[in-house]
Amino acid sequence: MSATRLPGTPRLLRALNDRAALELLLEQGPLTRARIGELTGLSKVTASQLVERLEERGLVTRVGEQAGGRGPNAQLYAVRPGSAYVVGVDVGPERVVAACADITGAVVGRVEQSTRDTDDPVGVVHNAVVQAASSAGAHLSSVRRIVLGTPGLVDPGTGDITFAFNLPRWHRGLLAALRDDLDTPVVFENDVNLAAVAEAQSGAAQGLSDFVLVWVGAGVGLAIVLGGRLHHGSSGAAGEIGYLPVPGATIPRDVSRRAKPAFQQLAGADAIRVLAREHGYPDGVAADAVRAAIADGTAGGPMLDEVARRLALGVASTCVVLDPPLVVLAGEVGQAGGAALAERVQHEVAAITLVRPRVVPTGLTEEPILRGALRTALDAVRDEVFGSTVG
């Protein structure tokens, strides 16, 4: 960035240097003042002033010493974990999981609760957030942001939930109620979108700015990442591929009546359980049936082929419009199918369309929605905290 393009150049440069140093401490810390200077290209005097400034603001702290040659040992500095906290929440029809992370990204508190016996979404979220923060030893006032992953649509304009098929008690107005109750910034995000955030951070989509993630579980959903950013659409409905009008399924005419949409009928967990029964596999849990077919080797091929054929209808419809280089299969079924299912979907998509995306299974095995919620919250809070270091 050219220093002549914005007013207040010395202040701007200090802010940029402070941010660079804090990012380095997160990625490579603990570091000495001299090492911070080397990595940022700052002089020793400027690096020392920078560290003193960040220490005064409570953002960095001394964590030890580094023995050197002659003279006293050099002090080691790191980002102070307790300078800010975030909470990520994964809300489902039967349970809510909340985790609290400090500003370094370390998860320091976690709680899981059932949602079966309550019709009070504000109370459910309140209890989960407070208990997650408490288990982390963090006061609620030090929690700078809460990100909740939920199924359904989130209005890009208001941030409120407009439709959640599996959470009928979640409705417009809930966001304001939660913000008032918790007195903390609260953000809703679609759960599949958050899984894509986690996949880009540490899963199969690392290093890619364009990809789609297809979630196959109880529901079927899609996350679209273009230019490194989630694409929500004008109403927040981008990625609701369960509603694709595909052949082989009844197309509901009134979605407000909660009729199961067409592609969901064909490729969701209920449909896979029916397939499992037809092919002689246990039909209790769709993911278990897919694993059983894979374990059955060649004999399980016909069932996997049919699952792939159905999924390919949704994947192909997406890819001929967006033409992404990568498709990640996630969710319980996508994860269970692994490479065996992903390769079949890739082959089928190439057979019925002009596009040939690489199709791979998720690279994450545990709580991708929760991980995405924490990453989203951390990115925002670091921007706030690290971007306001100069008074």
C-alpha positions in Angstrom: 0.0 0.0 0.0 1.4 3.4 -1.0 1.9 5.7 2.0 1.0 8.7 -0.1 -2.5 7.5 -0.8 -3.9 7.9 2.7 -3.7 10.8 5.2 -2.0 10.4 8.6 0.9 8.4 7.1 3.0 7.8 10.3 -0.1 6.6 12.2 -1.1 4.4 9.3 2.4 2.9 9.0 2.5 2.2 12.8 -0.9 0.4 12.5 0.3 -1.7 9.5 3.6 -2.6 11.3 1.7 -3.5 14.5 -0.7 -5.8 12.5 2.2 -7.4 10.7 4.0 -8.1 14.0 0.9 -9.6 15.6 0.3 -11.9 12.7 3.9 -13.0 12.8 3.6 -13.7 16.5 0.5 -15.8 15.9 2.2 -17.8 13.1 5.7 -18.1 14.4 5.8 -16.9 18.0 7.2 -16.6 20.5 9.8 -14.1 19.0 12.4 -11.7 20.3 12.3 -8.0 19.5 15.3 -8.5 17.2 13.6 -11.3 15.3 10.4 -9.3 14.9 12.5 -6.6 13.4 14.2 -9.0 11.0 10.9 -10.5 9.8 9.2 -7.2 9.4 12.2 -5.3 8.0 12.1 -2.8 10.8 15.1 -1.3 12.6 15.8 -2.5 16.1 14.7 0.8 17.5 11.4 0.7 15.6 10.8 -2.9 16.5 11.4 -2.2 20.2 9.0 0.7 20.1 6.4 -1.5 18.4 6.7 -4.2 21.0 6.4 -1.7 23.8 3.3 -0.2 22.2 1.6 -3.7 21.9 2.7 -4.6 25.4 1.1 -1.4 26.8 -2.1 -2.2 25.0 -2.2 -5.7 26.6 -1.9 -7.5 23.2 1.5 -9.1 23.7 3.2 -10.5 26.8 6.7 -11.7 27.8 6.7 -15.5 27.9 10.4 -16.3 28.4 14.0 -15.7 27.4 16.2 -16.8 24.6 19.9 -17.4 25.4 22.3 -15.8 23.0 25.9 -14.9 22.9 27.4 -12.1 25.0 25.1 -9.9 27.0 21.8 -10.6 28.7 19.3 -13.0 27.3 16.7 -11.7 24.9 13.0 -11.5 26.0 10.6 -13.7 24.1 7.1 -12.2 23.3 3.8 -13.8 22.3 0.3 -12.7 21.7 -1.5 -12.6 25.0 -4.2 -15.3 24.7 -6.6 -13.5 27.1 -6.7 -10.3 25.1 -9.9 -11.4 23.5 -12.2 -14.5 23.2 -14.7 -15.8 20.7 -17.4 -18.4 20.8 -18.5 -20.6 18.0 -21.8 -22.5 18.2 -23.1 -25.4 16.1 -26.9 -25.6 16.4 -28.8 -28.7 15.2 -32.3 -30.0 15.7 -31.2 -32.3 18.6 -28.2 -30.6 20.2 -26.1 -27.5 20.4 -22.3 -27.5 20.7 -20.4 -24.3 21.8 -16.7 -23.8 22.0 -14.7 -20.8 23.3 -11.3 -19.9 21.8 -8.8 -17.3 22.8 -7.4 -14.9 20.2 -4.6 -17.2 19.3 -7.2 -19.8 18.1 -6.7 -22.2 21.0 -10.0 -23.8 22.0 -10.1 -23.4 25.8 -13.7 -24.3 26.6 -16.4 -26.5 25.2 -20.0 -27.6 26.1 -22.6 -29.7 24.5 -26.3 -29.7 25.3 -29.5 -31.3 24.2 -32.2 -29.1 22.5 -34.9 -31.8 22.6 -36.8 -30.6 25.6 -36.9 -26.8 25.1 -38.7 -24.4 22.8 -36.6 -21.4 23.8 -33.8 -20.8 21.3 -32.5 -17.7 23.2 -32.2 -19.7 26.4 -30.5 -22.6 24.6 -27.9 -20.3 23.1 -27.4 -18.2 26.2 -26.7 -21.3 28.4 -24.3 -22.8 25.8 -22.4 -19.6 25.3 -22.1 -18.8 29.0 -21.1 -22.3 29.9 -18.5 -22.4 27.1 -17.0 -19.1 28.2 -17.1 -20.2 31.9 -15.3 -23.5 31.2 -12.6 -21.4 29.5 -12.2 -19.2 32.5 -13.4 -16.2 30.4 -15.9 -13.6 31.5 -18.7 -13.0 29.0 -17.6 -9.4 28.7 -14.3 -10.6 27.2 -16.1 -12.5 24.4 -15.9 -10.2 21.4 -18.0 -12.2 19.0 -20.3 -15.2 18.8 -20.9 -17.0 15.5 -23.7 -19.5 15.2 -23.9 -22.1 12.5 -27.5 -23.1 11.7 -29.2 -25.0 8.8 -31.4 -22.8 6.5 -31.3 -19.3 5.1 -29.6 -16.3 6.6 -30.6 -12.9 5.1 -27.4 -11.2 3.9 -29.0 -7.8 4.5 -30.2 -8.2 8.1 -28.2 -11.2 9.2 -31.4 -12.8 10.6 -32.6 -16.3 10.0 -35.4 -16.4 7.4 -36.0 -20.1 7.0 -34.7 -23.2 8.9 -36.3 -26.4 7.8 -35.1 -28.4 10.8 -35.4 -25.6 13.4 -39.0 -24.4 13.2 -38.6 -22.3 16.4 -35.8 -20.3 14.9 -37.3 -17.2 13.2 -36.9 -13.6 12.3 -36.1 -11.4 15.3 -34.0 -14.0 17.0 -30.8 -12.3 16.1 -31.8 -9.1 17.9 -33.1 -11.1 20.9 -29.7 -12.9 21.2 -27.7 -9.7 20.9 -29.8 -8.0 23.6 -29.6 -11.1 25.8 -25.8 -11.6 25.5 -24.8 -7.9 25.0 -22.2 -9.2 22.5 -22.0 -9.1 18.7 -23.8 -12.2 17.4 -23.6 -13.5 13.8 -25.7 -16.2 12.1 -24.1 -18.2 9.2 -25.4 -21.2 7.3 -23.8 -24.4 8.7 -22.6 -25.7 5.3 -20.9 -22.4 4.6 -19.0 -22.7 7.9 -17.9 -26.2 7.0 -16.4 -24.7 3.8 -14.6 -22.1 5.8 -13.0 -24.8 7.9 -12.2 -26.9 4.8 -10.4 -23.9 3.3 -8.5 -23.3 6.5 -7.2 -26.8 7.2 -9.0 -29.3 5.0 -9.1 -30.5 1.4 -9.5 -27.0 -0.1 -6.4 -25.4 1.5 -4.8 -22.9 -0.9 -7.7 -22.7 -3.3 -9.7 -19.5 -3.8 -12.5 -21.2 -5.8 -14.2 -24.4 -4.8 -17.6 -25.8 -3.8 -18.5 -28.1 -0.9 -21.4 -30.5 -1.1 -22.8 -31.6 2.2 -24.5 -34.9 2.3 -26.1 -35.9 5.6 -29.6 -35.6 6.9 -29.9 -32.7 4.5 -28.2 -31.9 1.3 -26.5 -28.5 0.9 -23.8 -26.6 -0.9 -21.3 -23.9 -0.1 -19.8 -21.8 -2.8 -16.4 -20.1 -2.4 -15.4 -17.7 -5.2 -12.3 -15.6 -5.0 -11.7 -16.8 -1.5 -15.1 -15.5 -0.3 -18.3 -17.2 0.5 -21.1 -16.5 -2.1 -24.4 -16.1 -0.3 -26.7 -14.8 -3.1 -29.1 -12.0 -2.9 -31.4 -13.7 -0.4 -28.9 -16.1 1.2 -30.3 -19.0 -0.7 -27.2 -19.7 -2.8 -26.3 -23.4 -2.2 -29.7 -24.7 -1.3 -29.3 -27.6 -3.8 -31.8 -29.7 -1.9 -34.4 -27.7 -3.9 -32.9 -28.6 -7.4 -35.8 -29.9 -9.5 -34.0 -33.1 -10.6 -35.5 -36.1 -12.5 -36.6 -39.1 -10.5 -38.2 -37.1 -7.7 -41.5 -35.4 -7.0 -41.1 -31.6 -7.3 -43.1 -29.8 -4.5 -45.0 -26.7 -5.5 -45.2 -25.1 -2.1 -42.0 -25.1 -0.1 -43.6 -23.2 2.7 -45.5 -26.4 3.6 -42.2 -28.1 4.5 -42.5 -30.8 1.9 -39.2 -32.5 1.2 -37.6 -30.9 -1.9 -36.7 -32.9 -5.0 -32.9 -33.4 -4.8 -33.2 -34.0 -1.0 -35.7 -36.8 -1.8 -33.1 -38.4 -4.1 -29.8 -38.0 -2.3 -30.5 -37.2 1.3 -29.9 -39.6 4.2 -33.4 -41.0 4.0 -33.0 -41.9 0.4 -29.6 -43.6 1.0 -31.2 -45.7 3.8 -33.8 -46.9 1.3 -31.0 -47.8 -1.2 -29.1 -49.6 1.6 -32.2 -51.7 2.3 -32.6 -52.5 -1.4 -29.0 -53.7 -1.6 -29.1 -55.7 1.5 -27.2 -53.4 3.9 -28.2 -52.2 7.4 -30.4 -49.1 6.9 -30.3 -47.6 10.4 -27.7 -44.9 9.6 -27.0 -43.8 6.1 -23.2 -43.2 6.7 -22.9 -46.7 8.2 -24.6 -48.2 5.2 -22.1 -46.5 2.9 -19.2 -47.7 5.0 -20.6 -51.2 4.9 -20.8 -51.1 1.1 -17.2 -49.9 0.8 -16.1 -52.7 3.2 -17.9 -55.2 1.0 -15.5 -54.5 -1.8 -16.8 -55.4 -5.3 -20.1 -56.5 -4.0 -20.8 -53.1 -2.6 -20.1 -51.4 -5.9 -23.7 -51.3 -7.2 -24.9 -49.4 -4.2 -22.0 -46.9 -4.3 -22.5 -46.4 -8.0 -26.2 -45.5 -7.5 -25.4 -43.1 -4.7 -22.8 -41.5 -6.9 -25.2 -41.3 -9.8 -27.7 -39.4 -7.7 -25.2 -37.1 -6.2 -23.7 -36.3 -9.6 -27.0 -34.8 -10.7 -26.6 -32.1 -8.1 -22.8 -31.7 -8.5 -23.1 -31.5 -12.3 -25.9 -28.9 -12.1 -23.6 -26.8 -9.9 -20.5 -27.3 -11.9 -21.9 -26.4 -15.3 -22.8 -23.0 -13.9 -19.8 -22.3 -11.7 -17.1 -24.5 -13.2 -15.1 -24.9 -10.0 -11.7 -26.7 -10.0 -12.6 -28.7 -6.9 -15.7 -30.3 -5.3 -15.4 -31.4 -1.7 -17.9 -34.1 -0.5 -18.6 -33.5 3.2 -21.2 -34.3 5.8 -21.7 -37.7 7.4 -22.3 -39.5 4.1 -19.6 -37.6 2.2 -17.0 -38.4 4.9 -18.1 -42.0 5.1 -17.9 -42.4 1.3 -14.2 -41.3 1.2 -12.3 -41.6 -2.0 -14.4 -44.6 -3.2 -17.5 -42.4 -3.4 -15.7 -39.2 -4.5 -14.0 -41.0 -7.4 -17.4 -42.4 -8.6 -19.0 -38.9 -8.5 -16.1 -37.4 -10.4 -16.4 -40.0 -13.1 -20.2 -39.6 -13.4 -20.0 -35.8 -13.6 -17.4 -36.0 -16.3 -19.6 -38.5 -18.2 -22.7 -36.3 -18.2 -21.3 -32.7 -18.6 -18.5 -30.8 -20.3 -16.8 -29.9 -17.0 -14.3 -32.1 -15.2 -13.9 -30.9 -11.6 -11.7 -32.8 -9.2 -14.0 -34.4 -6.6 -12.4 -35.3 -3.2 -13.7 -36.3 0.3 -13.5 -33.8 3.1 -10.1 -33.5 4.8 -11.7 -32.9 8.2 -13.0 -35.5 10.5 -14.3 -33.6 13.5 -16.8 -30.8 13.9 -16.2 -28.8 10.7 -19.2 -26.5 11.4 -17.9 -25.6 14.8 -14.4 -25.1 13.5 -15.7 -22.8 10.7 -17.7 -20.8 13.3 -14.6 -20.2 15.4 -12.5 -19.3 12.4 -15.1 -16.8 11.2 -15.3 -15.2 14.6 -11.5 -15.1 15.0 -11.0 -13.5 11.6 -13.4 -10.7 12.5 -12.1 -10.1 16.1 -8.5 -10.1 15.0 -9.4 -7.5 12.4 -11.0 -5.4 15.2 -8.3 -5.9 17.8 -5.2 -5.9 15.6 -6.6 -3.1 13.3 -7.1 -0.7 16.2 -3.7 -0.8 17.9 -2.8 2.8 17.3 -4.7 5.3 19.4 
